[in-house]
Amino acid sequence: MIPISSVHVWEGASVRRTLTDVEGAANFLLIKWPSGMMDTPAHRAAQVAALDVLGGHRSPEEFRRALTVAAGEAGILVEDAAPMAAKSVRRRR
């Protein structure tokens, strides 16, 4: 696994997920990403960045930046994420 600094995202309305490696984050981009925000330029850029890191052509930090931009665009980026005590927490409304 290729580690990245943690990126915290919302998976659904109430589950917060922490992405800590390129492979896991790439899987999230492909399978768990909000369907209405798939295939945007930022989402595609993050997917390409993941493939580039896995192929040894980009740094994990570049992928993390692309991932956070895409997550912000999709409205799933957790801002100011404090360390989590449990795997998931309820999202406040």
C-alpha positions in Angstrom: 0.0 0.0 0.0 1.1 3.5 -0.7 0.3 5.8 2.3 -1.1 9.3 2.1 -1.9 11.8 4.8 -5.4 11.1 6.0 -8.3 12.5 4.1 -11.7 12.4 5.8 -14.8 12.1 3.7 -18.5 11.5 4.2 -19.8 8.1 2.9 -23.5 8.6 2.8 -25.3 10.9 5.1 -23.9 9.8 8.5 -20.7 7.7 8.1 -17.3 9.4 8.1 -14.5 7.4 6.3 -10.8 8.0 6.7 -8.7 7.4 3.5 -5.1 6.6 4.3 -3.6 5.0 1.2 -3.8 5.4 -2.5 -5.3 2.0 -3.2 -8.2 2.5 -0.7 -8.8 6.0 -1.9 -8.9 4.8 -5.5 -11.4 2.2 -4.6 -13.5 4.8 -2.9 -13.3 7.0 -6.1 -14.6 4.1 -8.2 -17.2 2.4 -6.0 -18.3 4.7 -3.2 -18.2 8.1 -4.8 -21.5 10.0 -4.9 -23.1 9.0 -8.2 -24.2 12.5 -9.1 -20.6 13.7 -8.9 -18.9 10.9 -10.9 -17.3 11.9 -14.2 -16.6 15.5 -13.3 -13.3 16.9 -14.3 -12.1 16.9 -10.7 -13.2 13.3 -10.2 -11.5 12.1 -13.4 -8.3 14.1 -12.4 -8.2 12.2 -9.1 -8.7 8.9 -10.8 -5.9 9.6 -13.2 -3.6 10.8 -10.4 -4.2 7.6 -8.5 -3.2 5.5 -11.6 -0.2 7.7 -12.0 0.9 7.1 -8.4 0.4 3.4 -8.8 2.5 3.5 -11.9 5.3 5.4 -10.3 4.7 8.6 -12.3 3.4 11.0 -9.6 3.8 11.5 -5.9 1.2 10.4 -3.3 1.0 14.1 -2.3 -0.2 15.1 -5.8 -2.9 12.4 -5.6 -4.0 13.6 -2.2 -4.4 17.1 -3.5 -6.4 15.9 -6.5 -8.5 13.8 -4.1 -9.3 16.6 -1.8 -10.3 18.9 -4.6 -12.7 16.3 -6.0 -14.1 15.5 -2.5 -14.6 19.2 -1.9 -16.4 19.6 -5.2 -18.6 16.6 -4.4 -19.4 18.0 -1.0 -18.1 15.0 0.9 -14.8 16.4 2.3 -14.9 16.7 6.1 -13.4 20.0 7.0 -11.3 20.4 10.2 -11.5 16.7 10.9 -10.5 15.8 14.4 -9.0 12.3 15.0 -11.8 9.8 15.2 -12.3 7.6 18.3 -14.5 5.1 16.4 -14.7 4.0 12.8 -17.8 6.1 12.1 -19.6 9.0 13.6 -23.1 10.4 13.0 -23.1 13.5 10.9 -24.9 16.5 12.4 -27.6 18.2 10.5 
